[in-house]
Amino acid sequence: MRTVSRTFSRRGILGLGAGAAAAATLAGCGSHTSSDGTGASDGSGGGKSGGKSGGKGGDASGAPQGRLIGDGSTSFTGKQPHQPVKPEPLEPGQTPPQFVVFSWDGAGEVGNGLFPRFLDLAKEHGASMTFFLSGLYLLPESKKRLYAPPNNRIGASDIGYLNDEHVKATLTNVRRAWLEGHEIGTHFNGHFCGEARTSVKWWTPQQWHSEIEQAKSFVKNWKTNTGWHDLPALPFDYDKELVGGRTPCLLGQDNLLPTARELGWRYDASSPGGLQMWPVKRHGLWDLPLQEVPFPGRKFQVLSMDYNMMYNQSQNSTKAPAYNYPAWREQSAGAYIAGFKRAYETNRAPFFIGNHFEHWNGGIYMDSVEQAFKHIAREKEKGADVRLVSFRQFVDWIDVQKPEILAKLRTLAPGQTPAGGWKTFLA
């Protein structure tokens, strides 16, 4: 597939992309300030500093403290709450469940309320998601010289550092996300894209190792780096929690994978332009790509990410004329729903969706992904075997499946129904 590189700047480099079918689609990442331009702080925690430590039973915020790790930035609090039952192999002739993973790149709360909005939505419907946290979102700009990005100057970043209130709000929401059953992956740090030698596209396996260790360090040592020792710890051991990520702009996967395998990761979600088919492993890791899905009203398909929807609608503008918004909102929601229906009604391939906490084009992409999420959740609530899970939870399931069953599932192309029905096909 043809790769297209473009510059698209709005408070930093937002993306580099892959062409999908007849149109260029981009996989970009969000900016770091209040993207609605208001500067309002209505997110979970509201940017407040949170309660003081309340002993080993918990803290004033209600979060368990557990056994503190290192400087107390993280802690071991036991098994993660709100996890599915232990997965089992498919029985002969059994129809596979329809897995759907909603994921978020960056996962910073910048005062626009989008992080808690989707936590609330997931909680309402008993769903889990994956949040790919950018390590720099827990590092104050005053400490930026602690970051040594490969092939870049010390402290450089193509996404901005958050202000103190937004770092605190991000901590609050990441803490809440994990306690409510969501996965905390990584989106690495400085988000360097494009064709220049500074880009992650050219990083070696050793440089990826450095980037990952720094991303983990910023999560594991945020108390030391911020001086906020009165705030509650994150309730997880990040060395054990981190089992997958998504690279900036979906670049650099080939050199990342050997390092990810060495570090014990289980999957990577960085492939561009994937098809709605059952996944395979690369370098021992599950390769879980964004996927091409039908784009209503067009003859080409679009990658299953909000940025790609936007690029195909408004190109270089995140603030296109508002009269376009209603139709664009329905078109992007329709693309996600079409992707879900195609998989559910045919090969049951897992469906992967990527997003950013951004108010591009008046926030229509946040509305459309919520519309699609509710459509999918309603199918589940009506009795369909639909599972709204994190990447980690999906990997838990696919890891226990029989190799011969997975091989059979991989023979089904996008939109292809099993010959003779599932009972015959998987007999």
Order of alpha helices (4+ residues) and beta strands (2+ residues): beta-beta-beta-beta-beta-beta-beta-alpha-beta-alpha-beta-alpha-alpha-alpha-alpha-beta-beta-beta-beta-beta-alpha-alpha-beta-alpha-beta-alpha-alpha-alpha
